[in-house]
Amino acid sequence: MTKSLTPQPVDFNDLTRMLKKYERKFGYSTIEFFRRYSDGKLGDNDEFMMWAGIYHLYLTSLPIRKFMREDAALAG
């Protein structure tokens, strides 16, 4: 039976918590994981693909968070 994923709203803190959970479970940092994953050394199991996806969201949200902080500072 295939699991169906339901979209869930997450914020930056949620992403950080999810990454830390994977780091504890597998015993290495997200940066180290992603290097190994990108090099093809870890395979394509579901958890690794999810970890890589969460890390991608984390990385792409950083510029948005920076822009929002700068915009708020200019408005304030």
PDB file of N, CA, C, O and CB in Angstrom:
ATOM      1  N   MET A   1       0.842  -1.179   0.000  1.00  0.00           N
ATOM      2  CA  MET A   1       0.000   0.000   0.000  1.00  0.00           C
ATOM      3  C   MET A   1       0.890   1.246   0.000  1.00  0.00           C
ATOM      4  O   MET A   1       1.837   1.328   0.782  1.00  0.00           O
ATOM      5  CB  MET A   1      -0.960  -0.004   1.223  1.00  0.00           C
ATOM      6  N   THR A   2       0.601   2.190  -0.848  1.00  0.00           N
ATOM      7  CA  THR A   2       1.386   3.409  -0.967  1.00  0.00           C
ATOM      8  C   THR A   2       0.853   4.467  -0.020  1.00  0.00           C
ATOM      9  O   THR A   2      -0.355   4.692   0.052  1.00  0.00           O
ATOM     10  CB  THR A   2       1.374   3.927  -2.410  1.00  0.00           C
ATOM     11  N   LYS A   3       1.755   5.116   0.708  1.00  0.00           N
ATOM     12  CA  LYS A   3       1.370   6.203   1.600  1.00  0.00           C
ATOM     13  C   LYS A   3       1.084   7.444   0.784  1.00  0.00           C
ATOM     14  O   LYS A   3       1.778   7.726  -0.194  1.00  0.00           O
ATOM     15  CB  LYS A   3       2.468   6.482   2.646  1.00  0.00           C
ATOM     16  N   SER A   4       0.083   8.173   1.174  1.00  0.00           N
ATOM     17  CA  SER A   4      -0.233   9.443   0.539  1.00  0.00           C
ATOM     18  C   SER A   4       0.178  10.566   1.480  1.00  0.00           C
ATOM     19  O   SER A   4      -0.168  10.554   2.661  1.00  0.00           O
ATOM     20  CB  SER A   4      -1.748   9.536   0.180  1.00  0.00           C
ATOM     21  N   LEU A   5       0.908  11.525   0.958  1.00  0.00           N
ATOM     22  CA  LEU A   5       1.339  12.649   1.772  1.00  0.00           C
ATOM     23  C   LEU A   5       0.367  13.804   1.613  1.00  0.00           C
ATOM     24  O   LEU A   5      -0.016  14.155   0.497  1.00  0.00           O
ATOM     25  CB  LEU A   5       2.762  13.084   1.394  1.00  0.00           C
ATOM     26  N   THR A   6      -0.024  14.385   2.718  1.00  0.00           N
ATOM     27  CA  THR A   6      -0.905  15.538   2.712  1.00  0.00           C
ATOM     28  C   THR A   6      -0.067  16.778   2.978  1.00  0.00           C
ATOM     29  O   THR A   6       0.684  16.815   3.953  1.00  0.00           O
ATOM     30  CB  THR A   6      -2.041  15.389   3.766  1.00  0.00           C
ATOM     31  N   PRO A   7      -0.183  17.811   2.116  1.00  0.00           N
ATOM     32  CA  PRO A   7       0.595  19.035   2.346  1.00  0.00           C
ATOM     33  C   PRO A   7       0.292  19.632   3.722  1.00  0.00           C
ATOM     34  O   PRO A   7      -0.859  19.684   4.154  1.00  0.00           O
ATOM     35  CB  PRO A   7       0.300  20.071   1.247  1.00  0.00           C
ATOM     36  N   GLN A   8       1.342  20.074   4.389  1.00  0.00           N
ATOM     37  CA  GLN A   8       1.222  20.683   5.711  1.00  0.00           C
ATOM     38  C   GLN A   8       1.951  22.016   5.702  1.00  0.00           C
ATOM     39  O   GLN A   8       3.064  22.098   5.182  1.00  0.00           O
ATOM     40  CB  GLN A   8       1.790  19.748   6.817  1.00  0.00           C
ATOM     41  N   PRO A   9       1.354  23.061   6.263  1.00  0.00           N
ATOM     42  CA  PRO A   9       2.100  24.325   6.365  1.00  0.00           C
ATOM     43  C   PRO A   9       3.241  24.171   7.372  1.00  0.00           C
ATOM     44  O   PRO A   9       3.063  23.597   8.446  1.00  0.00           O
ATOM     45  CB  PRO A   9       1.156  25.495   6.785  1.00  0.00           C
ATOM     46  N   VAL A  10       4.407  24.689   7.011  1.00  0.00           N
ATOM     47  CA  VAL A  10       5.558  24.654   7.907  1.00  0.00           C
ATOM     48  C   VAL A  10       6.242  26.011   7.891  1.00  0.00           C
ATOM     49  O   VAL A  10       6.187  26.732   6.894  1.00  0.00           O
ATOM     50  CB  VAL A  10       6.550  23.532   7.500  1.00  0.00           C
ATOM     51  N   ASP A  11       6.878  26.352   8.984  1.00  0.00           N
ATOM     52  CA  ASP A  11       7.668  27.574   9.017  1.00  0.00           C
ATOM     53  C   ASP A  11       9.140  27.196   9.159  1.00  0.00           C
ATOM     54  O   ASP A  11       9.487  26.017   9.226  1.00  0.00           O
ATOM     55  CB  ASP A  11       7.213  28.509  10.181  1.00  0.00           C
ATOM     56  N   PHE A  12       9.984  28.198   9.203  1.00  0.00           N
ATOM     57  CA  PHE A  12      11.423  27.969   9.251  1.00  0.00           C
ATOM     58  C   PHE A  12      11.817  27.143  10.479  1.00  0.00           C
ATOM     59  O   PHE A  12      12.686  26.276  10.388  1.00  0.00           O
ATOM     60  CB  PHE A  12      12.169  29.304   9.254  1.00  0.00           C
ATOM     61  N   ASN A  13      11.191  27.405  11.610  1.00  0.00           N
ATOM     62  CA  ASN A  13      11.497  26.645  12.829  1.00  0.00           C
ATOM     63  C   ASN A  13      11.107  25.177  12.680  1.00  0.00           C
ATOM     64  O   ASN A  13      11.809  24.291  13.167  1.00  0.00           O
ATOM     65  CB  ASN A  13      10.772  27.258  14.036  1.00  0.00           C
ATOM     66  N   ASP A  14       9.985  24.922  12.006  1.00  0.00           N
ATOM     67  CA  ASP A  14       9.582  23.532  11.740  1.00  0.00           C
ATOM     68  C   ASP A  14      10.624  22.818  10.887  1.00  0.00           C
ATOM     69  O   ASP A  14      10.989  21.675  11.161  1.00  0.00           O
ATOM     70  CB  ASP A  14       8.209  23.490  11.040  1.00  0.00           C
ATOM     71  N   LEU A  15      11.100  23.509   9.844  1.00  0.00           N
ATOM     72  CA  LEU A  15      12.121  22.912   8.972  1.00  0.00           C
ATOM     73  C   LEU A  15      13.383  22.591   9.767  1.00  0.00           C
ATOM     74  O   LEU A  15      13.979  21.527   9.596  1.00  0.00           O
ATOM     75  CB  LEU A  15      12.459  23.861   7.799  1.00  0.00           C
ATOM     76  N   THR A  16      13.783  23.512  10.633  1.00  0.00           N
ATOM     77  CA  THR A  16      14.972  23.309  11.452  1.00  0.00           C
ATOM     78  C   THR A  16      14.798  22.095  12.362  1.00  0.00           C
ATOM     79  O   THR A  16      15.711  21.278  12.488  1.00  0.00           O
ATOM     80  CB  THR A  16      15.270  24.563  12.287  1.00  0.00           C
ATOM     81  N   ARG A  17      13.643  21.974  12.990  1.00  0.00           N
ATOM     82  CA  ARG A  17      13.369  20.824  13.858  1.00  0.00           C
ATOM     83  C   ARG A  17      13.403  19.511  13.070  1.00  0.00           C
ATOM     84  O   ARG A  17      13.949  18.514  13.544  1.00  0.00           O
ATOM     85  CB  ARG A  17      12.002  20.988  14.545  1.00  0.00           C
ATOM     86  N   MET A  18      12.823  19.511  11.875  1.00  0.00           N
ATOM     87  CA  MET A  18      12.818  18.297  11.059  1.00  0.00           C
ATOM     88  C   MET A  18      14.239  17.892  10.674  1.00  0.00           C
ATOM     89  O   MET A  18      14.578  16.709  10.713  1.00  0.00           O
ATOM     90  CB  MET A  18      11.967  18.503   9.796  1.00  0.00           C
ATOM     91  N   LEU A  19      15.073  18.866  10.303  1.00  0.00           N
ATOM     92  CA  LEU A  19      16.455  18.558   9.946  1.00  0.00           C
ATOM     93  C   LEU A  19      17.209  17.984  11.143  1.00  0.00           C
ATOM     94  O   LEU A  19      17.956  17.017  10.999  1.00  0.00           O
ATOM     95  CB  LEU A  19      17.166  19.812   9.423  1.00  0.00           C
ATOM     96  N   LYS A  20      17.017  18.574  12.321  1.00  0.00           N
ATOM     97  CA  LYS A  20      17.683  18.072  13.536  1.00  0.00           C
ATOM     98  C   LYS A  20      17.260  16.647  13.847  1.00  0.00           C
ATOM     99  O   LYS A  20      18.073  15.844  14.303  1.00  0.00           O
ATOM    100  CB  LYS A  20      17.373  18.978  14.736  1.00  0.00           C
ATOM    101  N   LYS A  21      15.988  16.324  13.603  1.00  0.00           N
ATOM    102  CA  LYS A  21      15.489  14.971  13.850  1.00  0.00           C
ATOM    103  C   LYS A  21      16.230  13.959  12.965  1.00  0.00           C
ATOM    104  O   LYS A  21      16.639  12.900  13.441  1.00  0.00           O
ATOM    105  CB  LYS A  21      13.963  14.899  13.590  1.00  0.00           C
ATOM    106  N   TYR A  22      16.400  14.286  11.688  1.00  0.00           N
ATOM    107  CA  TYR A  22      17.142  13.397  10.792  1.00  0.00           C
ATOM    108  C   TYR A  22      18.607  13.296  11.208  1.00  0.00           C
ATOM    109  O   TYR A  22      19.195  12.217  11.144  1.00  0.00           O
ATOM    110  CB  TYR A  22      17.039  13.890   9.342  1.00  0.00           C
ATOM    111  N   GLU A  23      19.196  14.407  11.631  1.00  0.00           N
ATOM    112  CA  GLU A  23      20.598  14.390  12.070  1.00  0.00           C
ATOM    113  C   GLU A  23      20.789  13.455  13.255  1.00  0.00           C
ATOM    114  O   GLU A  23      21.749  12.684  13.294  1.00  0.00           O
ATOM    115  CB  GLU A  23      21.063  15.805  12.440  1.00  0.00           C
ATOM    116  N   ARG A  24      19.881  13.521  14.219  1.00  0.00           N
ATOM    117  CA  ARG A  24      19.969  12.625  15.380  1.00  0.00           C
ATOM    118  C   ARG A  24      19.776  11.171  14.962  1.00  0.00           C
ATOM    119  O   ARG A  24      20.487  10.281  15.430  1.00  0.00           O
ATOM    120  CB  ARG A  24      18.922  13.011  16.441  1.00  0.00           C
ATOM    121  N   LYS A  25      18.817  10.943  14.086  1.00  0.00           N
ATOM    122  CA  LYS A  25      18.504   9.573  13.690  1.00  0.00           C
ATOM    123  C   LYS A  25      19.661   8.915  12.933  1.00  0.00           C
ATOM    124  O   LYS A  25      19.969   7.748  13.174  1.00  0.00           O
ATOM    125  CB  LYS A  25      17.248   9.555  12.830  1.00  0.00           C
ATOM    126  N   PHE A  26      20.304   9.652  12.022  1.00  0.00           N
ATOM    127  CA  PHE A  26      21.317   9.054  11.168  1.00  0.00           C
ATOM    128  C   PHE A  26      22.752   9.365  11.594  1.00  0.00           C
ATOM    129  O   PHE A  26      23.693   8.767  11.071  1.00  0.00           O
ATOM    130  CB  PHE A  26      21.111   9.511   9.769  1.00  0.00           C
ATOM    131  N   GLY A  27      22.927  10.286  12.529  1.00  0.00           N
ATOM    132  CA  GLY A  27      24.238  10.489  13.127  1.00  0.00           C
ATOM    133  C   GLY A  27      25.205  11.386  12.369  1.00  0.00           C
ATOM    134  O   GLY A  27      26.405  11.360  12.640  1.00  0.00           O
ATOM    135  N   TYR A  28      24.713  12.173  11.435  1.00  0.00           N
ATOM    136  CA  TYR A  28      25.594  13.158  10.825  1.00  0.00           C
ATOM    137  C   TYR A  28      24.806  14.405  10.443  1.00  0.00           C
ATOM    138  O   TYR A  28      23.577  14.383  10.372  1.00  0.00           O
ATOM    139  CB  TYR A  28      26.297  12.566   9.590  1.00  0.00           C
ATOM    140  N   SER A  29      25.526  15.481  10.201  1.00  0.00           N
ATOM    141  CA  SER A  29      24.887  16.773   9.935  1.00  0.00           C
ATOM    142  C   SER A  29      24.153  16.742   8.595  1.00  0.00           C
ATOM    143  O   SER A  29      24.434  15.908   7.734  1.00  0.00           O
ATOM    144  CB  SER A  29      25.935  17.907   9.944  1.00  0.00           C
ATOM    145  N   THR A  30      23.227  17.651   8.442  1.00  0.00           N
ATOM    146  CA  THR A  30      22.496  17.762   7.188  1.00  0.00           C
ATOM    147  C   THR A  30      23.442  18.089   6.041  1.00  0.00           C
ATOM    148  O   THR A  30      23.273  17.583   4.931  1.00  0.00           O
ATOM    149  CB  THR A  30      21.405  18.828   7.297  1.00  0.00           C
ATOM    150  N   ILE A  31      24.432  18.931   6.301  1.00  0.00           N
ATOM    151  CA  ILE A  31      25.388  19.284   5.249  1.00  0.00           C
ATOM    152  C   ILE A  31      26.165  18.050   4.806  1.00  0.00           C
ATOM    153  O   ILE A  31      26.351  17.835   3.608  1.00  0.00           O
ATOM    154  CB  ILE A  31      26.358  20.380   5.738  1.00  0.00           C
ATOM    155  N   GLU A  32      26.616  17.244   5.750  1.00  0.00           N
ATOM    156  CA  GLU A  32      27.335  16.011   5.417  1.00  0.00           C
ATOM    157  C   GLU A  32      26.406  15.034   4.700  1.00  0.00           C
ATOM    158  O   GLU A  32      26.792  14.414   3.709  1.00  0.00           O
ATOM    159  CB  GLU A  32      27.919  15.358   6.693  1.00  0.00           C
ATOM    160  N   PHE A  33      25.190  14.902   5.204  1.00  0.00           N
ATOM    161  CA  PHE A  33      24.215  14.039   4.534  1.00  0.00           C
ATOM    162  C   PHE A  33      24.047  14.460   3.077  1.00  0.00           C
ATOM    163  O   PHE A  33      24.117  13.631   2.170  1.00  0.00           O
ATOM    164  CB  PHE A  33      22.855  14.083   5.265  1.00  0.00           C
ATOM    165  N   PHE A  34      23.824  15.749   2.863  1.00  0.00           N
ATOM    166  CA  PHE A  34      23.519  16.210   1.518  1.00  0.00           C
ATOM    167  C   PHE A  34      24.706  16.022   0.574  1.00  0.00           C
ATOM    168  O   PHE A  34      24.524  15.736  -0.610  1.00  0.00           O
ATOM    169  CB  PHE A  34      23.105  17.672   1.551  1.00  0.00           C
ATOM    170  N   ARG A  35      25.905  16.181   1.095  1.00  0.00           N
ATOM    171  CA  ARG A  35      27.096  15.924   0.277  1.00  0.00           C
ATOM    172  C   ARG A  35      27.118  14.456  -0.158  1.00  0.00           C
ATOM    173  O   ARG A  35      27.319  14.153  -1.334  1.00  0.00           O
ATOM    174  CB  ARG A  35      28.395  16.279   1.062  1.00  0.00           C
ATOM    175  N   ARG A  36      26.911  13.560   0.791  1.00  0.00           N
ATOM    176  CA  ARG A  36      26.908  12.128   0.481  1.00  0.00           C
ATOM    177  C   ARG A  36      25.752  11.760  -0.450  1.00  0.00           C
ATOM    178  O   ARG A  36      25.922  10.993  -1.398  1.00  0.00           O
ATOM    179  CB  ARG A  36      26.823  11.306   1.772  1.00  0.00           C
ATOM    180  N   TYR A  37      24.592  12.310  -0.168  1.00  0.00           N
ATOM    181  CA  TYR A  37      23.401  12.032  -0.975  1.00  0.00           C
ATOM    182  C   TYR A  37      23.609  12.511  -2.407  1.00  0.00           C
ATOM    183  O   TYR A  37      23.298  11.789  -3.355  1.00  0.00           O
ATOM    184  CB  TYR A  37      22.154  12.707  -0.359  1.00  0.00           C
ATOM    185  N   SER A  38      24.131  13.720  -2.569  1.00  0.00           N
ATOM    186  CA  SER A  38      24.375  14.295  -3.895  1.00  0.00           C
ATOM    187  C   SER A  38      25.426  13.510  -4.668  1.00  0.00           C
ATOM    188  O   SER A  38      25.373  13.430  -5.895  1.00  0.00           O
ATOM    189  CB  SER A  38      24.810  15.748  -3.768  1.00  0.00           C
ATOM    190  N   ASP A  39      26.376  12.933  -3.948  1.00  0.00           N
ATOM    191  CA  ASP A  39      27.417  12.110  -4.577  1.00  0.00           C
ATOM    192  C   ASP A  39      26.920  10.696  -4.909  1.00  0.00           C
ATOM    193  O   ASP A  39      27.660   9.894  -5.480  1.00  0.00           O
ATOM    194  CB  ASP A  39      28.636  12.024  -3.659  1.00  0.00           C
ATOM    195  N   GLY A  40      25.672  10.396  -4.553  1.00  0.00           N
ATOM    196  CA  GLY A  40      25.104   9.081  -4.845  1.00  0.00           C
ATOM    197  C   GLY A  40      25.547   7.985  -3.907  1.00  0.00           C
ATOM    198  O   GLY A  40      25.424   6.805  -4.234  1.00  0.00           O
ATOM    199  N   LYS A  41      26.065   8.351  -2.740  1.00  0.00           N
ATOM    200  CA  LYS A  41      26.601   7.357  -1.805  1.00  0.00           C
ATOM    201  C   LYS A  41      25.559   6.780  -0.850  1.00  0.00           C
ATOM    202  O   LYS A  41      25.855   5.836  -0.117  1.00  0.00           O
ATOM    203  CB  LYS A  41      27.707   7.970  -1.008  1.00  0.00           C
ATOM    204  N   LEU A  42      24.332   7.339  -0.848  1.00  0.00           N
ATOM    205  CA  LEU A  42      23.352   6.892   0.133  1.00  0.00           C
ATOM    206  C   LEU A  42      22.131   6.204  -0.465  1.00  0.00           C
ATOM    207  O   LEU A  42      21.323   5.642   0.275  1.00  0.00           O
ATOM    208  CB  LEU A  42      22.906   8.049   0.939  1.00  0.00           C
ATOM    209  N   GLY A  43      21.982   6.234  -1.743  1.00  0.00           N
ATOM    210  CA  GLY A  43      20.805   5.622  -2.352  1.00  0.00           C
ATOM    211  C   GLY A  43      19.608   6.555  -2.334  1.00  0.00           C
ATOM    212  O   GLY A  43      19.721   7.740  -2.020  1.00  0.00           O
ATOM    213  N   ASP A  44      18.454   5.989  -2.678  1.00  0.00           N
ATOM    214  CA  ASP A  44      17.243   6.800  -2.833  1.00  0.00           C
ATOM    215  C   ASP A  44      16.095   6.315  -1.953  1.00  0.00           C
ATOM    216  O   ASP A  44      14.949   6.269  -2.402  1.00  0.00           O
ATOM    217  CB  ASP A  44      16.804   6.798  -4.281  1.00  0.00           C
ATOM    218  N   ASN A  45      16.388   5.957  -0.713  1.00  0.00           N
ATOM    219  CA  ASN A  45      15.265   5.530   0.117  1.00  0.00           C
ATOM    220  C   ASN A  45      14.386   6.732   0.456  1.00  0.00           C
ATOM    221  O   ASN A  45      14.822   7.878   0.348  1.00  0.00           O
ATOM    222  CB  ASN A  45      15.768   4.840   1.410  1.00  0.00           C
ATOM    223  N   ASP A  46      13.165   6.468   0.860  1.00  0.00           N
ATOM    224  CA  ASP A  46      12.175   7.526   1.084  1.00  0.00           C
ATOM    225  C   ASP A  46      12.625   8.557   2.111  1.00  0.00           C
ATOM    226  O   ASP A  46      12.410   9.755   1.925  1.00  0.00           O
ATOM    227  CB  ASP A  46      10.871   6.919   1.529  1.00  0.00           C
ATOM    228  N   GLU A  47      13.247   8.099   3.190  1.00  0.00           N
ATOM    229  CA  GLU A  47      13.682   9.044   4.227  1.00  0.00           C
ATOM    230  C   GLU A  47      14.766   9.982   3.721  1.00  0.00           C
ATOM    231  O   GLU A  47      14.758  11.170   4.044  1.00  0.00           O
ATOM    232  CB  GLU A  47      14.188   8.291   5.449  1.00  0.00           C
ATOM    233  N   PHE A  48      15.687   9.468   2.940  1.00  0.00           N
ATOM    234  CA  PHE A  48      16.740  10.321   2.405  1.00  0.00           C
ATOM    235  C   PHE A  48      16.182  11.332   1.408  1.00  0.00           C
ATOM    236  O   PHE A  48      16.606  12.487   1.383  1.00  0.00           O
ATOM    237  CB  PHE A  48      17.821   9.473   1.743  1.00  0.00           C
ATOM    238  N   MET A  49      15.230  10.891   0.588  1.00  0.00           N
ATOM    239  CA  MET A  49      14.616  11.832  -0.351  1.00  0.00           C
ATOM    240  C   MET A  49      13.843  12.917   0.396  1.00  0.00           C
ATOM    241  O   MET A  49      13.859  14.079  -0.010  1.00  0.00           O
ATOM    242  CB  MET A  49      13.681  11.089  -1.323  1.00  0.00           C
ATOM    243  N   MET A  50      13.170  12.548   1.481  1.00  0.00           N
ATOM    244  CA  MET A  50      12.444  13.536   2.279  1.00  0.00           C
ATOM    245  C   MET A  50      13.422  14.503   2.944  1.00  0.00           C
ATOM    246  O   MET A  50      13.194  15.713   2.939  1.00  0.00           O
ATOM    247  CB  MET A  50      11.570  12.839   3.345  1.00  0.00           C
ATOM    248  N   TRP A  51      14.499  13.987   3.509  1.00  0.00           N
ATOM    249  CA  TRP A  51      15.520  14.828   4.149  1.00  0.00           C
ATOM    250  C   TRP A  51      16.084  15.825   3.139  1.00  0.00           C
ATOM    251  O   TRP A  51      16.224  17.009   3.444  1.00  0.00           O
ATOM    252  CB  TRP A  51      16.661  13.955   4.743  1.00  0.00           C
ATOM    253  N   ALA A  52      16.406  15.351   1.944  1.00  0.00           N
ATOM    254  CA  ALA A  52      16.935  16.233   0.903  1.00  0.00           C
ATOM    255  C   ALA A  52      15.906  17.297   0.522  1.00  0.00           C
ATOM    256  O   ALA A  52      16.264  18.454   0.304  1.00  0.00           O
ATOM    257  CB  ALA A  52      17.342  15.417  -0.340  1.00  0.00           C
ATOM    258  N   GLY A  53      14.641  16.915   0.443  1.00  0.00           N
ATOM    259  CA  GLY A  53      13.583  17.877   0.118  1.00  0.00           C
ATOM    260  C   GLY A  53      13.408  18.932   1.196  1.00  0.00           C
ATOM    261  O   GLY A  53      13.239  20.114   0.894  1.00  0.00           O
ATOM    262  N   ILE A  54      13.446  18.511   2.442  1.00  0.00           N
ATOM    263  CA  ILE A  54      13.326  19.457   3.558  1.00  0.00           C
ATOM    264  C   ILE A  54      14.519  20.407   3.556  1.00  0.00           C
ATOM    265  O   ILE A  54      14.357  21.604   3.789  1.00  0.00           O
ATOM    266  CB  ILE A  54      13.232  18.706   4.917  1.00  0.00           C
ATOM    267  N   TYR A  55      15.705  19.886   3.297  1.00  0.00           N
ATOM    268  CA  TYR A  55      16.891  20.738   3.238  1.00  0.00           C
ATOM    269  C   TYR A  55      16.774  21.749   2.098  1.00  0.00           C
ATOM    270  O   TYR A  55      17.176  22.903   2.252  1.00  0.00           O
ATOM    271  CB  TYR A  55      18.159  19.882   3.064  1.00  0.00           C
ATOM    272  N   HIS A  56      16.235  21.332   0.974  1.00  0.00           N
ATOM    273  CA  HIS A  56      16.022  22.254  -0.140  1.00  0.00           C
ATOM    274  C   HIS A  56      15.073  23.383   0.274  1.00  0.00           C
ATOM    275  O   HIS A  56      15.341  24.551  -0.005  1.00  0.00           O
ATOM    276  CB  HIS A  56      15.460  21.500  -1.366  1.00  0.00           C
ATOM    277  N   LEU A  57      13.977  23.040   0.932  1.00  0.00           N
ATOM    278  CA  LEU A  57      13.052  24.070   1.415  1.00  0.00           C
ATOM    279  C   LEU A  57      13.740  25.016   2.395  1.00  0.00           C
ATOM    280  O   LEU A  57      13.538  26.229   2.344  1.00  0.00           O
ATOM    281  CB  LEU A  57      11.832  23.421   2.083  1.00  0.00           C
ATOM    282  N   TYR A  58      14.542  24.462   3.271  1.00  0.00           N
ATOM    283  CA  TYR A  58      15.287  25.251   4.245  1.00  0.00           C
ATOM    284  C   TYR A  58      16.196  26.251   3.535  1.00  0.00           C
ATOM    285  O   TYR A  58      16.207  27.436   3.866  1.00  0.00           O
ATOM    286  CB  TYR A  58      16.114  24.335   5.167  1.00  0.00           C
ATOM    287  N   LEU A  59      16.959  25.760   2.555  1.00  0.00           N
ATOM    288  CA  LEU A  59      17.898  26.632   1.842  1.00  0.00           C
ATOM    289  C   LEU A  59      17.178  27.712   1.035  1.00  0.00           C
ATOM    290  O   LEU A  59      17.618  28.861   1.003  1.00  0.00           O
ATOM    291  CB  LEU A  59      18.782  25.802   0.916  1.00  0.00           C
ATOM    292  N   THR A  60      16.088  27.349   0.392  1.00  0.00           N
ATOM    293  CA  THR A  60      15.388  28.332  -0.435  1.00  0.00           C
ATOM    294  C   THR A  60      14.599  29.329   0.396  1.00  0.00           C
ATOM    295  O   THR A  60      14.256  30.401  -0.101  1.00  0.00           O
ATOM    296  CB  THR A  60      14.462  27.632  -1.400  1.00  0.00           C
ATOM    297  N   SER A  61      14.303  29.005   1.643  1.00  0.00           N
ATOM    298  CA  SER A  61      13.575  29.949   2.489  1.00  0.00           C
ATOM    299  C   SER A  61      14.499  31.000   3.108  1.00  0.00           C
ATOM    300  O   SER A  61      14.020  32.049   3.540  1.00  0.00           O
ATOM    301  CB  SER A  61      12.840  29.198   3.589  1.00  0.00           C
ATOM    302  N   LEU A  62      15.798  30.748   3.161  1.00  0.00           N
ATOM    303  CA  LEU A  62      16.723  31.713   3.770  1.00  0.00           C
ATOM    304  C   LEU A  62      16.692  33.076   3.075  1.00  0.00           C
ATOM    305  O   LEU A  62      16.576  34.087   3.768  1.00  0.00           O
ATOM    306  CB  LEU A  62      18.140  31.160   3.741  1.00  0.00           C
ATOM    307  N   PRO A  63      16.790  33.160   1.737  1.00  0.00           N
ATOM    308  CA  PRO A  63      16.741  34.480   1.104  1.00  0.00           C
ATOM    309  C   PRO A  63      15.413  35.202   1.334  1.00  0.00           C
ATOM    310  O   PRO A  63      15.382  36.426   1.463  1.00  0.00           O
ATOM    311  CB  PRO A  63      16.988  34.343  -0.381  1.00  0.00           C
ATOM    312  N   ILE A  64      14.325  34.448   1.384  1.00  0.00           N
ATOM    313  CA  ILE A  64      13.016  35.055   1.626  1.00  0.00           C
ATOM    314  C   ILE A  64      12.963  35.634   3.032  1.00  0.00           C
ATOM    315  O   ILE A  64      12.474  36.746   3.231  1.00  0.00           O
ATOM    316  CB  ILE A  64      11.887  34.022   1.427  1.00  0.00           C
ATOM    317  N   ARG A  65      13.470  34.876   4.013  1.00  0.00           N
ATOM    318  CA  ARG A  65      13.490  35.372   5.388  1.00  0.00           C
ATOM    319  C   ARG A  65      14.356  36.622   5.504  1.00  0.00           C
ATOM    320  O   ARG A  65      13.985  37.562   6.207  1.00  0.00           O
ATOM    321  CB  ARG A  65      14.002  34.286   6.341  1.00  0.00           C
ATOM    322  N   LYS A  66      15.496  36.647   4.831  1.00  0.00           N
ATOM    323  CA  LYS A  66      16.378  37.814   4.863  1.00  0.00           C
ATOM    324  C   LYS A  66      15.673  39.022   4.258  1.00  0.00           C
ATOM    325  O   LYS A  66      15.718  40.113   4.826  1.00  0.00           O
ATOM    326  CB  LYS A  66      17.694  37.525   4.107  1.00  0.00           C
ATOM    327  N   PHE A  67      15.023  38.837   3.111  1.00  0.00           N
ATOM    328  CA  PHE A  67      14.301  39.925   2.462  1.00  0.00           C
ATOM    329  C   PHE A  67      13.210  40.471   3.383  1.00  0.00           C
ATOM    330  O   PHE A  67      13.042  41.685   3.498  1.00  0.00           O
ATOM    331  CB  PHE A  67      13.690  39.447   1.134  1.00  0.00           C
ATOM    332  N   MET A  68      12.471  39.578   4.037  1.00  0.00           N
ATOM    333  CA  MET A  68      11.381  40.007   4.913  1.00  0.00           C
ATOM    334  C   MET A  68      11.914  40.797   6.104  1.00  0.00           C
ATOM    335  O   MET A  68      11.295  41.778   6.516  1.00  0.00           O
ATOM    336  CB  MET A  68      10.579  38.795   5.401  1.00  0.00           C
ATOM    337  N   ARG A  69      13.054  40.383   6.664  1.00  0.00           N
ATOM    338  CA  ARG A  69      13.653  41.120   7.786  1.00  0.00           C
ATOM    339  C   ARG A  69      14.093  42.493   7.332  1.00  0.00           C
ATOM    340  O   ARG A  69      13.866  43.478   8.035  1.00  0.00           O
ATOM    341  CB  ARG A  69      14.850  40.349   8.378  1.00  0.00           C
ATOM    342  N   GLU A  70      14.723  42.580   6.159  1.00  0.00           N
ATOM    343  CA  GLU A  70      15.186  43.871   5.649  1.00  0.00           C
ATOM    344  C   GLU A  70      14.003  44.783   5.333  1.00  0.00           C
ATOM    345  O   GLU A  70      14.043  45.978   5.628  1.00  0.00           O
ATOM    346  CB  GLU A  70      16.056  43.674   4.396  1.00  0.00           C
ATOM    347  N   ASP A  71      12.965  44.232   4.739  1.00  0.00           N
ATOM    348  CA  ASP A  71      11.775  44.996   4.412  1.00  0.00           C
ATOM    349  C   ASP A  71      11.101  45.529   5.679  1.00  0.00           C
ATOM    350  O   ASP A  71      10.645  46.672   5.712  1.00  0.00           O
ATOM    351  CB  ASP A  71      10.798  44.135   3.610  1.00  0.00           C
ATOM    352  N   ALA A  72      11.043  44.702   6.710  1.00  0.00           N
ATOM    353  CA  ALA A  72      10.433  45.116   7.978  1.00  0.00           C
ATOM    354  C   ALA A  72      11.288  46.201   8.632  1.00  0.00           C
ATOM    355  O   ALA A  72      10.748  47.137   9.222  1.00  0.00           O
ATOM    356  CB  ALA A  72      10.269  43.902   8.937  1.00  0.00           C
ATOM    357  N   ALA A  73      12.599  46.089   8.536  1.00  0.00           N
ATOM    358  CA  ALA A  73      13.492  47.105   9.128  1.00  0.00           C
ATOM    359  C   ALA A  73      13.314  48.440   8.430  1.00  0.00           C
ATOM    360  O   ALA A  73      13.331  49.484   9.084  1.00  0.00           O
ATOM    361  CB  ALA A  73      14.970  46.657   9.041  1.00  0.00           C
ATOM    362  N   LEU A  74      13.145  48.427   7.119  1.00  0.00           N
ATOM    363  CA  LEU A  74      12.953  49.671   6.368  1.00  0.00           C
ATOM    364  C   LEU A  74      11.601  50.309   6.692  1.00  0.00           C
ATOM    365  O   LEU A  74      11.478  51.533   6.741  1.00  0.00           O
ATOM    366  CB  LEU A  74      13.062  49.404   4.857  1.00  0.00           C
ATOM    367  N   ALA A  75      10.606  49.482   6.908  1.00  0.00           N
ATOM    368  CA  ALA A  75       9.267  49.982   7.216  1.00  0.00           C
ATOM    369  C   ALA A  75       9.172  50.520   8.632  1.00  0.00           C
ATOM    370  O   ALA A  75       8.362  51.401   8.919  1.00  0.00           O
ATOM    371  CB  ALA A  75       8.240  48.886   7.017  1.00  0.00           C
ATOM    372  N   GLY A  76      10.016  49.978   9.527  1.00  0.00           N
ATOM    373  CA  GLY A  76       9.932  50.315  10.944  1.00  0.00           C
ATOM    374  C   GLY A  76      10.656  51.527  11.254  1.00  0.00           C
ATOM    375  O   GLY A  76      10.684  51.951  12.410  1.00  0.00           O
TER     376      GLY A  76
END
